Amino acid sequence: MFETLFTPNPSVEAKVSIRPRKGVIIGAGQVGMACAYSMIIQNCFEELVLQDIQTERLQGEVMDLIHGTPFIGSVNIKAGTVTDAGQDADLVIITAGASQKPGESRLDLVERNVVIFKSLIADVIKYCPNATLLVVSNPVDIMTYVTLKLSGFPAARVIGSGTVLDSARFRTLLAEKMGIDPRSVHAYIIGEHGDSEVPVWSKVNVAGMPLYNEQGSPSPDNANLNEIFEHVKNAAYEIIKLKGCTSYAIGLATTEIVKTILHGQERILTVSNLVNGFYGIHDVCLSLPSVVNEKGVIKTVNLTLNDTEQQQLIHSAQVLRDIFDKLTL
C-alpha cells in the first residue's frame, strides 16, 4: 500500500558511513555568506570551508565568522578550496555564479554560469568524489542539470535548492491570509524555480482540510488567491529591485536541506532533481516533493495533480528542456 505513494530513485547508493561532518561552500557572495552564517549558528558542520575567487574579502568574511564561534557550537571555519582544505567533504554547496540583475530573469544567467561551473566541477569530482552536491546558483534547475552532466555523479547526489524557498513563501502568504502559523500550512510550488513554476492548489491543506474541492484550482476571478501566487513567483524580482539581491531566506532554506541530508531526516522537500517518467517528463531537473536523507534524494512522491496542474508542470518542464537543449557542455 505505502509503496504506491513513492517512486524510488534508482541511482541511490549503499548507505554512507557517518563521520565528522565537513562542508564546502563555493561562492562567498551575499547568498554564500547567508548560507554559511545560517549553517554555523544551527550547528550543521564540524568543519566548514569557504571558497571564493575574491580571496582577500573571503579572508575577512572568515575572520568575522570565527570571532563569533565562542557564542555557538564548535565548528572549524576555514578559507580554502576543494583542492586543499575542502578535500573529502561530505557536502559541497555551490552558490557561485553571476548575480541576477534587476529586470533579468533567472534563465538569462544560463550561459554566464555554465562557463563558471565548467571551471569548478572538475576539482569537485577529483577531490570530493563521495560528496553530495547541492546547487543554489541560479537558474538553479539548469545549473543542477549542468552539474549532474559535468560531474557524472549519481542523480541522487546532485540536488538543487529548487522550490524549497518558493514553497515557504507560498505557505507564508497563505498563512497570513488565514491568520495562522505558516508551519501549519501544507502547500507546494513545483516545477521550475522561476517564471513557469506551478502552485499545487489541489493539495493545499490545513490540518488535513483541503483549501479546495477535488478540482482544486482557484477560478480566474479569485483575485486574492491569484495575487498570492503572483507575489510568490515575483518575490525575488521585488527583493532584488529593493535591496539588490536575495540572501537571508535562501540561506535559511539551504540550511534546511543541509540539515536534512546530514542528519538523515528523510524529510519531504521540493528540491530540484533529475526527473524521468513523472507525467511523461524525462531528462529534466525540476522540483517535486521528494524524500531526502544522507544518500540524497531517495524517492519522489507520486503527486496526483489535476488537469490544469499537469499541463502547467509539463509546460514548465518544456521551458527547461528548451534551455537544456541549447547548452554546450
Backbone hydrogen bonds, N-H to C=O, Kabsch-Sander energy under -0.5 kcal/mol:
donor,donor_aa,acceptor,acceptor_aa,energy
4,T,1,M,-1.2
5,L,2,F,-1.7
6,F,3,E,-1.1
7,T,300,T,-2.4
9,N,298,I,-2.7
12,V,9,N,-1.5
23,G,47,E,-2.5
24,V,91,L,-2.2
25,I,49,V,-2.7
26,I,24,V,-0.6
26,I,93,I,-2.9
27,G,25,I,-0.8
27,G,51,Q,-3.5
33,M,29,G,-2.7
34,A,30,Q,-1.8
35,C,31,V,-2.4
36,A,32,G,-2.5
37,Y,33,M,-2.8
38,S,34,A,-2.2
39,M,35,C,-2.6
40,I,36,A,-2.4
41,I,37,Y,-2.0
42,Q,38,S,-0.9
43,N,40,I,-1.2
44,C,39,M,-2.3
46,E,21,R,-2.0
47,E,21,R,-1.8
48,L,76,N,-2.6
49,V,23,G,-2.7
50,L,78,K,-2.8
51,Q,25,I,-2.7
55,T,53,I,-1.5
58,L,54,Q,-2.2
59,Q,55,T,-2.1
60,G,56,E,-1.7
61,E,57,R,-2.4
62,V,58,L,-2.7
63,M,59,Q,-2.4
64,D,60,G,-2.3
65,L,61,E,-2.1
66,I,62,V,-2.9
67,H,63,M,-2.1
68,G,65,L,-1.5
69,T,66,I,-1.8
71,F,68,G,-1.9
72,I,69,T,-1.5
76,N,46,E,-2.9
77,I,75,V,-0.8
78,K,48,L,-2.5
80,G,50,L,-2.5
84,D,81,T,-1.2
86,G,81,T,-2.9
87,Q,84,D,-1.4
88,D,127,Y,-3.1
89,A,86,G,-1.1
90,D,22,K,-2.2
91,L,22,K,-1.5
92,V,132,T,-2.4
93,I,24,V,-3.4
93,I,91,L,-0.5
94,I,92,V,-0.6
94,I,134,L,-2.7
95,T,26,I,-2.6
95,T,93,I,-0.7
96,A,26,I,-1.4
104,E,101,K,-2.5
108,D,105,S,-0.7
109,L,106,R,-1.3
110,V,107,L,-1.4
113,N,109,L,-2.3
114,V,110,V,-2.4
115,V,111,E,-1.5
116,I,112,R,-1.3
117,F,113,N,-2.6
118,K,114,V,-2.1
119,S,115,V,-1.0
119,S,116,I,-0.6
120,L,116,I,-0.7
120,L,117,F,-0.9
121,I,117,F,-2.6
122,A,118,K,-0.6
123,D,120,L,-0.6
124,V,120,L,-1.4
125,I,121,I,-2.7
126,K,122,A,-1.7
127,Y,123,D,-2.7
128,C,124,V,-2.3
131,A,128,C,-1.5
132,T,90,D,-2.4
133,L,157,R,-3.3
134,L,92,V,-2.8
134,L,132,T,-0.5
135,V,133,L,-0.6
135,V,159,I,-3.3
136,V,94,I,-2.9
137,S,94,I,-1.5
143,M,139,P,-2.6
144,T,140,V,-2.1
145,Y,141,D,-1.9
146,V,142,I,-2.7
147,T,143,M,-2.4
148,L,144,T,-2.4
149,K,145,Y,-2.4
150,L,146,V,-2.7
151,S,147,T,-2.4
152,G,148,L,-2.0
157,R,154,P,-1.7
158,V,155,A,-1.6
159,I,133,L,-3.0
159,I,157,R,-0.5
160,G,272,S,-2.8
161,S,135,V,-2.5
163,T,270,T,-1.8
164,V,161,S,-1.8
167,S,163,T,-2.9
168,A,164,V,-1.6
169,R,165,L,-2.6
170,F,166,D,-2.5
171,R,167,S,-2.5
172,T,168,A,-2.4
173,L,169,R,-2.6
174,L,170,F,-2.2
175,A,171,R,-2.5
176,E,172,T,-2.0
177,K,173,L,-1.5
178,M,174,L,-1.8
179,G,175,A,-1.7
180,I,175,A,-1.8
184,S,181,D,-2.2
185,V,182,P,-1.5
186,H,205,N,-2.5
187,A,185,V,-0.6
190,I,198,V,-2.7
191,G,287,S,-2.7
194,G,192,E,-1.5
197,E,194,G,-1.8
198,V,190,I,-2.9
200,V,188,Y,-2.5
201,W,199,P,-1.6
203,K,200,V,-1.5
204,V,201,W,-1.3
205,N,186,H,-2.1
206,V,209,M,-2.2
207,A,184,S,-0.6
209,M,206,V,-2.3
211,L,204,V,-2.6
222,N,219,S,-2.4
223,A,221,D,-1.8
226,N,222,N,-2.3
227,E,223,A,-2.3
228,I,224,N,-1.5
229,F,225,L,-1.8
230,E,226,N,-2.0
231,H,227,E,-2.2
232,V,228,I,-2.1
233,K,229,F,-3.0
234,N,230,E,-2.1
235,A,231,H,-0.7
235,A,232,V,-0.8
238,E,234,N,-2.2
239,I,235,A,-2.6
240,I,236,A,-2.8
241,K,237,Y,-2.1
242,L,238,E,-1.7
243,K,239,I,-3.3
244,G,239,I,-0.6
244,G,240,I,-1.7
251,G,247,S,-2.2
252,L,248,Y,-2.1
253,A,249,A,-2.6
254,T,250,I,-2.6
255,T,251,G,-1.7
256,E,252,L,-1.7
257,I,253,A,-1.6
258,V,254,T,-2.5
259,K,255,T,-2.8
260,T,256,E,-1.9
261,I,257,I,-2.1
262,L,258,V,-2.9
263,H,259,K,-2.2
264,G,261,I,-1.1
265,Q,260,T,-1.9
266,E,260,T,-0.5
266,E,292,V,-1.0
267,R,292,V,-1.0
269,L,267,R,-0.7
269,L,290,S,-2.6
271,V,269,L,-1.6
272,S,160,G,-2.0
273,N,286,L,-1.9
275,V,284,V,-3.0
277,G,281,I,-3.9
278,F,281,I,-0.5
279,Y,277,G,-0.5
280,G,277,G,-1.4
281,I,278,F,-1.9
283,D,275,V,-0.5
284,V,275,V,-1.3
286,L,273,N,-1.7
286,L,284,V,-0.6
287,S,191,G,-2.2
288,L,271,V,-1.1
290,S,269,L,-2.4
291,V,299,K,-3.1
292,V,267,R,-2.5
292,V,290,S,-0.5
293,N,296,G,-2.4
296,G,293,N,-1.8
297,V,156,A,-2.0
298,I,291,V,-2.4
298,I,296,G,-0.8
299,K,291,V,-1.0
300,T,7,T,-2.1
301,V,289,P,-2.6
302,N,5,L,-3.3
303,L,301,V,-2.2
305,L,303,L,-0.6
310,Q,306,N,-2.6
311,Q,307,D,-2.2
312,Q,308,T,-2.2
313,L,309,E,-2.5
314,I,310,Q,-2.6
315,H,311,Q,-2.2
316,S,312,Q,-2.3
317,A,313,L,-2.6
318,Q,314,I,-2.0
319,V,315,H,-2.3
320,L,316,S,-1.8
321,R,317,A,-2.8
322,D,318,Q,-2.6
323,I,319,V,-1.1
324,F,320,L,-2.8
325,D,321,R,-2.5
326,K,323,I,-1.3
327,L,323,I,-0.5
327,L,324,F,-1.5
329,L,327,L,-0.6
